[in-house]
């Protein structure tokens, strides 16, 4: 019976994580994040202006209204540099493992 339980535990898929990123004072914190395919990234915008999380390679473009949050489920591995289209000096990197 112990062998059966151990086998069942090994076949249970890992739970996806939610990675929270904050946009505040025109800065993205943290500026570099590691995640896995299947995880969700949630951007919170504490500023009084809207922001975006726009991948430089065009893979995603998320609008984050002022004082709200927006999220994206990661479906592709890779390193994604992104920025805010409205405030291009706001930059960050998202590293997504398979």
C-alpha positions in Angstrom: 0.0 0.0 0.0 2.9 2.4 0.7 4.1 1.9 -2.8 0.7 2.7 -4.2 0.5 6.0 -2.2 4.1 7.0 -3.3 3.2 6.3 -6.9 0.0 8.4 -6.6 1.9 11.3 -5.0 4.4 11.3 -7.9 1.7 11.5 -10.6 -0.1 14.5 -9.1 0.7 17.5 -11.3 2.3 20.5 -9.6 0.0 23.4 -8.9 0.5 26.6 -11.0 1.7 29.6 -9.1 0.4 33.2 -9.2 3.3 35.6 -9.5 2.4 39.1 -8.4 4.2 42.2 -9.9 3.6 45.7 -8.7 3.6 48.9 -10.8 4.1 51.8 -8.5 5.8 55.2 -8.9 6.4 54.4 -12.5 8.5 51.4 -11.6 7.9 47.7 -12.1 8.8 45.6 -9.0 10.4 43.2 -9.2 12.2 44.0 -12.4 13.0 40.4 -13.0 10.7 37.4 -12.3 11.1 33.7 -12.8 8.0 31.6 -13.6 6.9 28.4 -15.3 4.5 27.6 -18.1 1.0 27.4 -16.6 1.7 30.0 -13.9 -0.3 33.2 -13.8 1.3 36.6 -13.7 -0.8 39.3 -11.9 0.2 42.9 -12.4 -1.1 45.4 -9.8 -1.1 49.1 -10.7 -0.9 51.4 -7.7 -0.3 54.5 -9.8 -3.0 57.1 -10.8 -2.3 56.4 -14.5 -2.8 53.3 -16.7 0.1 51.0 -17.6 0.7 48.1 -19.9 2.8 45.0 -19.8 3.9 44.8 -23.4 6.3 42.1 -24.6 9.0 43.5 -26.9 8.6 40.4 -29.1 4.8 40.9 -29.4 3.8 37.8 -27.4 1.6 39.7 -24.9 0.2 43.2 -24.4 -1.8 43.5 -21.1 -3.6 46.7 -20.2 -3.6 47.5 -16.4 -5.9 50.3 -15.5 -5.1 52.7 -12.6 -5.6 51.2 -9.2 -6.5 47.8 -10.7 -5.0 44.4 -11.5 -4.7 42.4 -14.7 -3.4 38.9 -15.2 -2.0 36.6 -17.9 -1.6 32.8 -17.9 1.9 31.9 -19.2 1.7 29.4 -22.1 5.1 29.7 -23.6 8.6 29.2 -22.2 11.3 31.8 -22.9 12.8 35.1 -21.7 10.4 38.0 -22.3 11.5 41.6 -22.0 8.5 43.8 -21.5 7.7 47.5 -20.8 4.8 50.0 -20.5 3.8 51.4 -23.8 2.7 54.7 -22.1 5.9 54.9 -20.0 8.7 53.2 -21.9 11.2 53.8 -19.1 9.3 51.1 -17.1 11.0 47.9 -18.1 11.2 44.4 -16.7 12.0 40.8 -17.6 9.9 37.6 -17.3 11.8 34.3 -17.5 9.5 31.4 -18.1 10.7 27.8 -17.7 8.9 24.9 -19.4 
